[in-house]
Amino acid sequence: MADISFIVPKGLYDRYKGLMSVLKMDITLSQEDPQMDVIVMTKAADTRQQDFLDLLEVIRLHICHCEDLMSDTGGVGKAWIFHR
């Protein structure tokens, strides 16, 4: 089961996959929708939950800043929806 999902504009994951790949997590990418991608992230078993969430918060803020986006939570805090 996913710990966190990012719902991002189409193509954004390609620009940040290098950054995300260095974190200890499994990533599943869904690109079925023509306008958005869904990045599903599950922390590695040996990673503390709070460390995982802190790192994802840094990535979220970095993406919002660099791409001039905003993000809202959905799914009881389990999903971040990025938009202009």
C-alpha positions in Angstrom: 0.0 0.0 0.0 1.2 3.5 -0.9 2.4 5.8 1.8 2.1 9.0 -0.2 1.1 9.9 -3.8 1.9 13.0 -5.8 -0.5 13.9 -8.6 1.4 16.1 -10.9 1.1 17.8 -14.3 2.1 15.5 -17.2 5.9 15.3 -17.7 6.9 16.7 -14.3 8.1 13.3 -13.0 10.6 13.1 -15.8 12.3 16.3 -14.6 12.5 15.1 -10.9 12.9 11.3 -11.2 16.7 11.6 -10.5 16.0 13.4 -7.2 13.3 10.9 -6.2 15.3 7.9 -7.1 18.0 8.6 -4.5 15.5 8.2 -1.6 14.8 4.9 0.0 11.4 4.2 -1.4 9.6 2.2 -4.1 8.1 4.4 -6.8 5.2 3.4 -9.1 4.3 5.8 -11.9 0.9 5.9 -13.6 0.8 7.9 -16.9 -2.6 6.8 -18.1 -4.2 10.2 -17.8 -3.4 12.6 -20.7 -3.0 15.6 -18.4 -1.4 14.3 -15.2 0.9 11.6 -13.8 0.4 9.8 -10.5 3.6 9.0 -8.6 2.9 6.5 -5.8 5.7 6.2 -3.2 6.1 3.6 -0.5 8.9 3.9 2.0 11.5 1.2 2.4 11.1 -1.0 5.4 14.3 0.2 7.1 13.3 3.9 6.8 11.7 5.8 9.7 8.2 7.1 8.8 9.0 10.6 10.0 12.3 10.8 8.0 10.4 9.6 4.9 7.7 12.2 5.4 10.2 15.0 6.0 12.1 14.2 2.8 8.9 14.1 0.8 8.0 17.5 2.3 11.3 18.9 1.1 10.8 17.5 -2.4 7.2 18.9 -2.5 8.3 22.4 -1.6 11.2 22.2 -4.0 8.9 21.2 -6.9 6.4 23.9 -6.0 9.1 26.5 -5.9 10.9 25.5 -9.1 7.8 24.8 -11.2 5.7 27.7 -9.8 3.0 25.3 -8.6 0.8 25.0 -5.5 -0.2 21.7 -3.9 -3.2 20.6 -1.9 -3.7 17.5 0.1 -6.3 14.9 -0.6 -7.0 11.3 0.5 -6.7 12.1 4.2 -3.2 13.5 3.8 -2.0 10.6 1.7 -2.0 12.5 -1.6 -0.6 15.8 -2.8 -2.2 17.4 -5.8 0.0 19.8 -7.7 -1.5 22.6 -9.8 -1.0 26.1 -11.0 
